[in-house]
């Protein structure tokens, strides 16, 4: 089952629409019109269940080696819920996520700022 579309993502104050552009077995892809942003949501079943949502972002920037040229760069971030086949309900997994989410958002995202600065 797919998310209601289009998805909407705001980066640096600019909101972008991401309609669904692909559907596969247990996966959906949502992509911006200019292909600089995408969200991929998927589930993988085996000994454990892995549910992943990944946000990909790309842009054109100055090449540090050849400053007169530009190059395409990209980054992504994602969340993975890695759970046993039995033992956690969706509500319990959501409670664990909310705990992590609160930690990450506390003090103006200070834990994320520290992580991006190389702290662990």
N, CA, C and O atoms as a GROMACS GRO file, in nm:
protein
  480
    1UNK      N    1   0.084  -0.118   0.000
    1UNK     CA    2   0.000   0.000   0.000
    1UNK      C    3   0.089   0.124   0.000
    1UNK      O    4   0.190   0.128   0.070
    2UNK      N    5   0.052   0.223  -0.077
    2UNK     CA    6   0.133   0.343  -0.092
    2UNK      C    7   0.078   0.458  -0.010
    2UNK      O    8  -0.039   0.458   0.031
    3UNK      N    9   0.163   0.556   0.015
    3UNK     CA   10   0.120   0.678   0.084
    3UNK      C   11   0.025   0.756  -0.007
    3UNK      O   12   0.024   0.738  -0.128
    4UNK      N   13  -0.057   0.842   0.056
    4UNK     CA   14  -0.138   0.935  -0.023
    4UNK      C   15  -0.043   1.030  -0.092
    4UNK      O   16   0.056   1.074  -0.034
    5UNK      N   17  -0.072   1.060  -0.217
    5UNK     CA   18   0.021   1.145  -0.291
    5UNK      C   19  -0.046   1.270  -0.343
    5UNK      O   20  -0.169   1.275  -0.349
    6UNK      N   21   0.030   1.371  -0.380
    6UNK     CA   22   0.175   1.374  -0.376
    6UNK      C   23   0.226   1.397  -0.234
    6UNK      O   24   0.156   1.453  -0.150
    7UNK      N   25   0.350   1.352  -0.207
    7UNK     CA   26   0.415   1.384  -0.081
    7UNK      C   27   0.464   1.528  -0.091
    7UNK      O   28   0.482   1.580  -0.201
    8UNK      N   29   0.486   1.590   0.021
    8UNK     CA   30   0.532   1.729   0.024
    8UNK      C   31   0.651   1.738   0.119
    8UNK      O   32   0.643   1.694   0.234
    9UNK      N   33   0.761   1.795   0.071
    9UNK     CA   34   0.883   1.808   0.151
    9UNK      C   35   0.927   1.955   0.148
    9UNK      O   36   0.928   2.018   0.043
   10UNK      N   37   0.963   2.007   0.265
   10UNK     CA   38   1.012   2.145   0.274
   10UNK      C   39   1.159   2.142   0.313
   10UNK      O   40   1.195   2.090   0.418
   11UNK      N   41   1.244   2.200   0.227
   11UNK     CA   42   1.387   2.210   0.251
   11UNK      C   43   1.425   2.357   0.239
   11UNK      O   44   1.400   2.419   0.136
   12UNK      N   45   1.485   2.412   0.344
   12UNK     CA   46   1.528   2.553   0.345
   12UNK      C   47   1.414   2.647   0.308
   12UNK      O   48   1.434   2.744   0.236
   13UNK      N   49   1.295   2.617   0.359
   13UNK     CA   50   1.180   2.705   0.338
   13UNK      C   51   1.107   2.686   0.207
   13UNK      O   52   1.004   2.751   0.185
   14UNK      N   53   1.155   2.601   0.119
   14UNK     CA   54   1.089   2.577  -0.009
   14UNK      C   55   1.020   2.442  -0.006
   14UNK      O   56   1.083   2.339   0.018
   15UNK      N   57   0.889   2.442  -0.031
   15UNK     CA   58   0.812   2.319  -0.032
   15UNK      C   59   0.807   2.262  -0.173
   15UNK      O   60   0.781   2.334  -0.269
   16UNK      N   61   0.833   2.133  -0.184
   16UNK     CA   62   0.835   2.066  -0.313
   16UNK      C   63   0.738   1.948  -0.310
   16UNK      O   64   0.731   1.874  -0.213
   17UNK      N   65   0.664   1.933  -0.419
   17UNK     CA   66   0.571   1.823  -0.436
   17UNK      C   67   0.644   1.703  -0.495
   17UNK      O   68   0.723   1.718  -0.588
   18UNK      N   69   0.617   1.585  -0.440
   18UNK     CA   70   0.679   1.462  -0.490
   18UNK      C   71   0.569   1.360  -0.522
   18UNK      O   72   0.527   1.285  -0.434
   19UNK      N   73   0.523   1.357  -0.647
   19UNK     CA   74   0.425   1.256  -0.683
   19UNK      C   75   0.490   1.117  -0.694
   19UNK      O   76   0.611   1.106  -0.712
   20UNK      N   77   0.408   1.014  -0.681
   20UNK     CA   78   0.460   0.878  -0.692
   20UNK      C   79   0.502   0.853  -0.837
   20UNK      O   80   0.425   0.879  -0.930
   21UNK      N   81   0.624   0.804  -0.856
   21UNK     CA   82   0.675   0.779  -0.990
   21UNK      C   83   0.710   0.632  -1.012
   21UNK      O   84   0.743   0.592  -1.123
   22UNK      N   85   0.703   0.553  -0.907
   22UNK     CA   86   0.735   0.412  -0.922
   22UNK      C   87   0.674   0.328  -0.812
   22UNK      O   88   0.665   0.372  -0.698
   23UNK      N   89   0.632   0.208  -0.848
   23UNK     CA   90   0.577   0.114  -0.752
   23UNK      C   91   0.634  -0.023  -0.784
   23UNK      O   92   0.633  -0.066  -0.900
   24UNK      N   93   0.685  -0.092  -0.682
   24UNK     CA   94   0.736  -0.227  -0.699
   24UNK      C   95   0.684  -0.314  -0.588
   24UNK      O   96   0.593  -0.275  -0.515
   25UNK      N   97   0.741  -0.432  -0.575
   25UNK     CA   98   0.702  -0.520  -0.466
   25UNK      C   99   0.744  -0.456  -0.334
   25UNK      O  100   0.864  -0.444  -0.307
   26UNK      N  101   0.648  -0.416  -0.254
   26UNK     CA  102   0.672  -0.359  -0.121
   26UNK      C  103   0.758  -0.233  -0.124
   26UNK      O  104   0.830  -0.207  -0.027
   27UNK      N  105   0.755  -0.154  -0.232
   27UNK     CA  106   0.830  -0.029  -0.240
   27UNK      C  107   0.756   0.073  -0.326
   27UNK      O  108   0.689   0.037  -0.422
   28UNK      N  109   0.770   0.198  -0.291
   28UNK     CA  110   0.716   0.308  -0.371
   28UNK      C  111   0.820   0.418  -0.376
   28UNK      O  112   0.892   0.442  -0.279
   29UNK      N  113   0.828   0.485  -0.492
   29UNK     CA  114   0.921   0.596  -0.511
   29UNK      C  115   0.841   0.720  -0.546
   29UNK      O  116   0.749   0.716  -0.627
   30UNK      N  117   0.878   0.831  -0.484
   30UNK     CA  118   0.815   0.961  -0.507
   30UNK      C  119   0.928   1.056  -0.547
   30UNK      O  120   1.031   1.061  -0.481
   31UNK      N  121   0.908   1.132  -0.657
   31UNK     CA  122   1.018   1.213  -0.710
   31UNK      C  123   0.968   1.350  -0.751
   31UNK      O  124   0.857   1.365  -0.803
   32UNK      N  125   1.052   1.452  -0.726
   32UNK     CA  126   1.020   1.588  -0.768
   32UNK      C  127   1.028   1.599  -0.920
   32UNK      O  128   1.094   1.517  -0.984
   33UNK      N  129   0.964   1.699  -0.978
   33UNK     CA  130   0.962   1.718  -1.123
   33UNK      C  131   1.102   1.736  -1.179
   33UNK      O  132   1.131   1.691  -1.290
   34UNK      N  133   1.190   1.802  -1.104
   34UNK     CA  134   1.327   1.825  -1.152
   34UNK      C  135   1.423   1.713  -1.111
   34UNK      O  136   1.543   1.723  -1.136
   35UNK      N  137   1.372   1.610  -1.048
   35UNK     CA  138   1.448   1.490  -1.006
   35UNK      C  139   1.560   1.521  -0.905
   35UNK      O  140   1.652   1.441  -0.892
   36UNK      N  141   1.553   1.632  -0.836
   36UNK     CA  142   1.654   1.663  -0.734
   36UNK      C  143   1.619   1.606  -0.597
   36UNK      O  144   1.704   1.602  -0.508
   37UNK      N  145   1.495   1.562  -0.580
   37UNK     CA  146   1.451   1.506  -0.452
   37UNK      C  147   1.368   1.381  -0.478
   37UNK      O  148   1.290   1.376  -0.573
   38UNK      N  149   1.386   1.283  -0.392
   38UNK     CA  150   1.301   1.165  -0.399
   38UNK      C  151   1.288   1.105  -0.260
   38UNK      O  152   1.374   1.119  -0.174
   39UNK      N  153   1.177   1.037  -0.242
   39UNK     CA  154   1.154   0.959  -0.120
   39UNK      C  155   1.122   0.818  -0.165
   39UNK      O  156   1.038   0.796  -0.252
   40UNK      N  157   1.190   0.721  -0.103
   40UNK     CA  158   1.166   0.580  -0.131
   40UNK      C  159   1.122   0.514  -0.001
   40UNK      O  160   1.194   0.518   0.099
   41UNK      N  161   1.005   0.454  -0.002
   41UNK     CA  162   0.953   0.382   0.114
   41UNK      C  163   0.947   0.235   0.078
   41UNK      O  164   0.896   0.198  -0.029
   42UNK      N  165   0.999   0.149   0.166
   42UNK     CA  166   1.001   0.007   0.134
   42UNK      C  167   0.992  -0.079   0.258
   42UNK      O  168   1.020  -0.034   0.370
   43UNK      N  169   0.954  -0.203   0.236
   43UNK     CA  170   0.951  -0.304   0.342
   43UNK      C  171   1.022  -0.428   0.290
   43UNK      O  172   1.007  -0.465   0.174
   44UNK      N  173   1.099  -0.491   0.376
   44UNK     CA  174   1.172  -0.612   0.343
   44UNK      C  175   1.138  -0.717   0.448
   44UNK      O  176   1.148  -0.690   0.568
   45UNK      N  177   1.098  -0.834   0.403
   45UNK     CA  178   1.055  -0.938   0.495
   45UNK      C  179   1.152  -1.056   0.489
   45UNK      O  180   1.195  -1.097   0.381
   46UNK      N  181   1.185  -1.109   0.604
   46UNK     CA  182   1.273  -1.224   0.616
   46UNK      C  183   1.268  -1.270   0.759
   46UNK      O  184   1.160  -1.281   0.818
   47UNK      N  185   1.385  -1.298   0.817
   47UNK     CA  186   1.389  -1.336   0.958
   47UNK      C  187   1.346  -1.219   1.045
   47UNK      O  188   1.293  -1.237   1.155
   48UNK      N  189   1.370  -1.097   0.993
   48UNK     CA  190   1.324  -0.976   1.060
   48UNK      C  191   1.252  -0.892   0.956
   48UNK      O  192   1.267  -0.914   0.836
   49UNK      N  193   1.173  -0.798   1.002
   49UNK     CA  194   1.104  -0.707   0.912
   49UNK      C  195   1.175  -0.573   0.916
   49UNK      O  196   1.196  -0.516   1.023
   50UNK      N  197   1.214  -0.523   0.798
   50UNK     CA  198   1.281  -0.393   0.788
   50UNK      C  199   1.192  -0.299   0.707
   50UNK      O  200   1.160  -0.326   0.592
   51UNK      N  201   1.154  -0.189   0.770
   51UNK     CA  202   1.076  -0.087   0.702
   51UNK      C  203   1.164   0.037   0.693
   51UNK      O  204   1.217   0.084   0.794
   52UNK      N  205   1.181   0.089   0.572
   52UNK     CA  206   1.274   0.198   0.548
   52UNK      C  207   1.206   0.311   0.474
   52UNK      O  208   1.126   0.287   0.383
   53UNK      N  209   1.237   0.434   0.513
   53UNK     CA  210   1.200   0.550   0.435
   53UNK      C  211   1.327   0.632   0.416
   53UNK      O  212   1.399   0.662   0.511
   54UNK      N  213   1.354   0.666   0.290
   54UNK     CA  214   1.480   0.732   0.255
   54UNK      C  215   1.450   0.857   0.174
   54UNK      O  216   1.371   0.854   0.079
   55UNK      N  217   1.515   0.967   0.212
   55UNK     CA  218   1.502   1.094   0.141
   55UNK      C  219   1.634   1.123   0.071
   55UNK      O  220   1.738   1.135   0.136
   56UNK      N  221   1.630   1.135  -0.060
   56UNK     CA  222   1.747   1.164  -0.141
   56UNK      C  223   1.739   1.308  -0.191
   56UNK      O  224   1.633   1.352  -0.235
   57UNK      N  225   1.849   1.381  -0.184
   57UNK     CA  226   1.853   1.520  -0.228
   57UNK      C  227   1.979   1.542  -0.310
   57UNK      O  228   2.087   1.496  -0.272
   58UNK      N  229   1.967   1.613  -0.422
   58UNK     CA  230   2.085   1.644  -0.503
   58UNK      C  231   2.081   1.791  -0.544
   58UNK      O  232   1.975   1.854  -0.544
   59UNK      N  233   2.197   1.844  -0.579
   59UNK     CA  234   2.208   1.982  -0.622
   59UNK      C  235   2.333   1.999  -0.707
   59UNK      O  236   2.419   1.910  -0.712
   60UNK      N  237   2.343   2.113  -0.772
   60UNK     CA  238   2.461   2.149  -0.849
   60UNK      C  239   2.542   2.248  -0.765
   60UNK      O  240   2.486   2.343  -0.711
   61UNK      N  241   2.671   2.224  -0.754
   61UNK     CA  242   2.758   2.311  -0.675
   61UNK      C  243   2.890   2.333  -0.748
   61UNK      O  244   2.922   2.262  -0.844
   62UNK      N  245   2.966   2.430  -0.702
   62UNK     CA  246   3.096   2.456  -0.761
   62UNK      C  247   3.192   2.343  -0.730
   62UNK      O  248   3.199   2.296  -0.616
   63UNK      N  249   3.265   2.299  -0.830
   63UNK     CA  250   3.365   2.194  -0.812
   63UNK      C  251   3.484   2.254  -0.738
   63UNK      O  252   3.545   2.348  -0.788
   64UNK      N  253   3.519   2.202  -0.618
   64UNK     CA  254   3.631   2.260  -0.543
   64UNK      C  255   3.766   2.242  -0.611
   64UNK      O  256   3.860   2.317  -0.583
   65UNK      N  257   3.778   2.144  -0.698
   65UNK     CA  258   3.904   2.119  -0.768
   65UNK      C  259   3.918   2.212  -0.889
   65UNK      O  260   4.027   2.262  -0.918
   66UNK      N  261   3.806   2.234  -0.959
   66UNK     CA  262   3.805   2.321  -1.077
   66UNK      C  263   3.694   2.424  -1.055
   66UNK      O  264   3.582   2.403  -1.100
   67UNK      N  265   3.724   2.535  -0.986
   67UNK     CA  266   3.621   2.631  -0.947
   67UNK      C  267   3.540   2.691  -1.062
   67UNK      O  268   3.432   2.746  -1.038
   68UNK      N  269   3.588   2.683  -1.184
   68UNK     CA  270   3.513   2.737  -1.298
   68UNK      C  271   3.408   2.638  -1.349
   68UNK      O  272   3.332   2.669  -1.440
   69UNK      N  273   3.405   2.519  -1.289
   69UNK     CA  274   3.310   2.417  -1.331
   69UNK      C  275   3.216   2.381  -1.216
   69UNK      O  276   3.251   2.395  -1.099
   70UNK      N  277   3.098   2.336  -1.252
   70UNK     CA  278   3.001   2.288  -1.154
   70UNK      C  279   2.993   2.137  -1.160
   70UNK      O  280   3.028   2.075  -1.260
   71UNK      N  281   2.947   2.079  -1.050
   71UNK     CA  282   2.928   1.935  -1.048
   71UNK      C  283   2.804   1.901  -0.967
   71UNK      O  284   2.761   1.979  -0.881
   72UNK      N  285   2.747   1.788  -0.994
   72UNK     CA  286   2.629   1.741  -0.923
   72UNK      C  287   2.675   1.666  -0.797
   72UNK      O  288   2.765   1.582  -0.803
   73UNK      N  289   2.612   1.697  -0.686
   73UNK     CA  290   2.640   1.627  -0.560
   73UNK      C  291   2.506   1.582  -0.501
   73UNK      O  292   2.401   1.637  -0.533
   74UNK      N  293   2.511   1.482  -0.414
   74UNK     CA  294   2.387   1.434  -0.354
   74UNK      C  295   2.412   1.384  -0.213
   74UNK      O  296   2.525   1.354  -0.174
   75UNK      N  297   2.305   1.377  -0.139
   75UNK     CA  298   2.308   1.320  -0.005
   75UNK      C  299   2.174   1.251   0.020
   75UNK      O  300   2.077   1.272  -0.053
   76UNK      N  301   2.170   1.170   0.122
   76UNK     CA  302   2.044   1.107   0.160
   76UNK      C  303   2.043   1.086   0.311
   76UNK      O  304   2.148   1.079   0.375
   77UNK      N  305   1.925   1.076   0.364
   77UNK     CA  306   1.910   1.032   0.501
   77UNK      C  307   1.790   0.940   0.507
   77UNK      O  308   1.697   0.952   0.427
   78UNK      N  309   1.794   0.848   0.602
   78UNK     CA  310   1.686   0.751   0.607
   78UNK      C  311   1.666   0.698   0.747
   78UNK      O  312   1.752   0.709   0.835
   79UNK      N  313   1.549   0.641   0.764
   79UNK     CA  314   1.508   0.581   0.891
   79UNK      C  315   1.478   0.435   0.861
   79UNK      O  316   1.409   0.402   0.764
   80UNK      N  317   1.530   0.347   0.946
   80UNK     CA  318   1.504   0.204   0.931
   80UNK      C  319   1.444   0.153   1.061
   80UNK      O  320   1.499   0.175   1.169
   81UNK      N  321   1.333   0.086   1.048
   81UNK     CA  322   1.274   0.015   1.160
   81UNK      C  323   1.308  -0.132   1.138
   81UNK      O  324   1.256  -0.194   1.046
   82UNK      N  325   1.393  -0.187   1.222
   82UNK     CA  326   1.438  -0.325   1.210
   82UNK      C  327   1.378  -0.402   1.327
   82UNK      O  328   1.422  -0.385   1.441
   83UNK      N  329   1.278  -0.485   1.299
   83UNK     CA  330   1.201  -0.549   1.406
   83UNK      C  331   1.195  -0.700   1.386
   83UNK      O  332   1.204  -0.750   1.274
   84UNK      N  333   1.179  -0.772   1.496
   84UNK     CA  334   1.156  -0.916   1.482
   84UNK      C  335   1.018  -0.940   1.420
   84UNK      O  336   0.933  -0.851   1.422
   85UNK      N  337   0.998  -1.058   1.367
   85UNK     CA  338   0.869  -1.090   1.306
   85UNK      C  339   0.754  -1.082   1.405
   85UNK      O  340   0.642  -1.046   1.368
   86UNK      N  341   0.780  -1.114   1.530
   86UNK     CA  342   0.677  -1.106   1.633
   86UNK      C  343   0.736  -1.037   1.756
   86UNK      O  344   0.857  -1.041   1.777
   87UNK      N  345   0.652  -0.976   1.836
   87UNK     CA  346   0.697  -0.919   1.962
   87UNK      C  347   0.676  -0.769   1.975
   87UNK      O  348   0.669  -0.718   2.086
   88UNK      N  349   0.667  -0.698   1.863
   88UNK     CA  350   0.641  -0.554   1.866
   88UNK      C  351   0.519  -0.525   1.781
   88UNK      O  352   0.511  -0.564   1.665
   89UNK      N  353   0.424  -0.456   1.840
   89UNK     CA  354   0.308  -0.411   1.764
   89UNK      C  355   0.346  -0.280   1.693
   89UNK      O  356   0.445  -0.217   1.730
   90UNK      N  357   0.270  -0.240   1.593
   90UNK     CA  358   0.296  -0.110   1.532
   90UNK      C  359   0.293   0.004   1.633
   90UNK      O  360   0.370   0.100   1.622
   91UNK      N  361   0.205  -0.004   1.732
   91UNK     CA  362   0.197   0.101   1.834
   91UNK      C  363   0.323   0.104   1.920
   91UNK      O  364   0.370   0.212   1.957
   92UNK      N  365   0.379  -0.012   1.953
   92UNK     CA  366   0.503  -0.016   2.032
   92UNK      C  367   0.621   0.036   1.950
   92UNK      O  368   0.705   0.109   2.002
   93UNK      N  369   0.628  -0.001   1.823
   93UNK     CA  370   0.735   0.051   1.737
   93UNK      C  371   0.723   0.202   1.723
   93UNK      O  372   0.824   0.271   1.721
   94UNK      N  373   0.602   0.253   1.714
   94UNK     CA  374   0.580   0.398   1.706
   94UNK      C  375   0.626   0.466   1.834
   94UNK      O  376   0.684   0.574   1.828
   95UNK      N  377   0.603   0.404   1.948
   95UNK     CA  378   0.648   0.461   2.076
   95UNK      C  379   0.800   0.470   2.082
   95UNK      O  380   0.855   0.568   2.132
   96UNK      N  381   0.869   0.366   2.030
   96UNK     CA  382   1.015   0.369   2.026
   96UNK      C  383   1.061   0.482   1.933
   96UNK      O  384   1.153   0.557   1.967
   97UNK      N  385   0.998   0.494   1.817
   97UNK     CA  386   1.031   0.602   1.723
   97UNK      C  387   1.010   0.738   1.788
   97UNK      O  388   1.095   0.827   1.774
   98UNK      N  389   0.900   0.757   1.857
   98UNK     CA  390   0.872   0.886   1.921
   98UNK      C  391   0.979   0.920   2.024
   98UNK      O  392   1.013   1.037   2.042
   99UNK      N  393   1.032   0.820   2.093
   99UNK     CA  394   1.141   0.844   2.187
   99UNK      C  395   1.266   0.894   2.116
   99UNK      O  396   1.328   0.990   2.160
  100UNK      N  397   1.303   0.829   2.006
  100UNK     CA  398   1.419   0.873   1.928
  100UNK      C  399   1.394   1.010   1.866
  100UNK      O  400   1.481   1.097   1.868
  101UNK      N  401   1.276   1.029   1.812
  101UNK     CA  402   1.241   1.157   1.750
  101UNK      C  403   1.251   1.272   1.850
  101UNK      O  404   1.302   1.379   1.817
  102UNK      N  405   1.203   1.252   1.973
  102UNK     CA  406   1.210   1.355   2.076
  102UNK      C  407   1.356   1.385   2.112
  102UNK      O  408   1.393   1.501   2.129
  103UNK      N  409   1.438   1.281   2.122
  103UNK     CA  410   1.580   1.301   2.150
  103UNK      C  411   1.645   1.383   2.040
  103UNK      O  412   1.720   1.476   2.068
  104UNK      N  413   1.617   1.348   1.914
  104UNK     CA  414   1.679   1.418   1.802
  104UNK      C  415   1.633   1.564   1.791
  104UNK      O  416   1.711   1.650   1.752
  105UNK      N  417   1.508   1.591   1.825
  105UNK     CA  418   1.453   1.726   1.812
  105UNK      C  419   1.484   1.816   1.932
  105UNK      O  420   1.471   1.938   1.922
  106UNK      N  421   1.523   1.758   2.045
  106UNK     CA  422   1.546   1.836   2.167
  106UNK      C  423   1.654   1.941   2.147
  106UNK      O  424   1.749   1.921   2.071
  107UNK      N  425   1.638   2.052   2.216
  107UNK     CA  426   1.737   2.161   2.215
  107UNK      C  427   1.775   2.202   2.073
  107UNK      O  428   1.893   2.207   2.038
  108UNK      N  429   1.673   2.232   1.992
  108UNK     CA  430   1.694   2.279   1.855
  108UNK      C  431   1.780   2.183   1.772
  108UNK      O  432   1.872   2.224   1.702
  109UNK      N  433   1.746   2.056   1.781
  109UNK     CA  434   1.815   1.953   1.703
  109UNK      C  435   1.963   1.940   1.738
  109UNK      O  436   2.044   1.904   1.652
  110UNK      N  437   1.999   1.969   1.860
  110UNK     CA  438   2.142   1.972   1.896
  110UNK      C  439   2.211   1.837   1.876
  110UNK      O  440   2.328   1.836   1.838
  111UNK      N  441   2.143   1.725   1.899
  111UNK     CA  442   2.207   1.595   1.878
  111UNK      C  443   2.238   1.575   1.729
  111UNK      O  444   2.343   1.520   1.695
  112UNK      N  445   2.148   1.618   1.641
  112UNK     CA  446   2.171   1.605   1.498
  112UNK      C  447   2.285   1.698   1.455
  112UNK      O  448   2.370   1.659   1.375
  113UNK      N  449   2.286   1.820   1.507
  113UNK     CA  450   2.395   1.914   1.476
  113UNK      C  451   2.529   1.855   1.517
  113UNK      O  452   2.626   1.863   1.442
  114UNK      N  453   2.534   1.794   1.635
  114UNK     CA  454   2.657   1.733   1.683
  114UNK      C  455   2.697   1.614   1.594
  114UNK      O  456   2.814   1.599   1.560
  115UNK      N  457   2.600   1.531   1.558
  115UNK     CA  458   2.627   1.416   1.471
  115UNK      C  459   2.682   1.463   1.337
  115UNK      O  460   2.779   1.406   1.287
  116UNK      N  461   2.621   1.566   1.277
  116UNK     CA  462   2.667   1.618   1.148
  116UNK      C  463   2.806   1.681   1.159
  116UNK      O  464   2.879   1.689   1.060
  117UNK      N  465   2.843   1.724   1.280
  117UNK     CA  466   2.976   1.777   1.302
  117UNK      C  467   3.080   1.671   1.333
  117UNK      O  468   3.197   1.703   1.355
  118UNK      N  469   3.039   1.544   1.335
  118UNK     CA  470   3.133   1.435   1.355
  118UNK      C  471   3.137   1.379   1.496
  118UNK      O  472   3.216   1.289   1.525
  119UNK      N  473   3.054   1.431   1.586
  119UNK     CA  474   3.053   1.377   1.722
  119UNK      C  475   2.975   1.246   1.726
  119UNK      O  476   2.890   1.219   1.641
  120UNK      N  477   3.008   1.165   1.827
  120UNK     CA  478   2.935   1.039   1.844
  120UNK      C  479   2.915   1.011   1.991
  120UNK      O  480   2.855   0.909   2.026
   0.00000   0.00000   0.00000
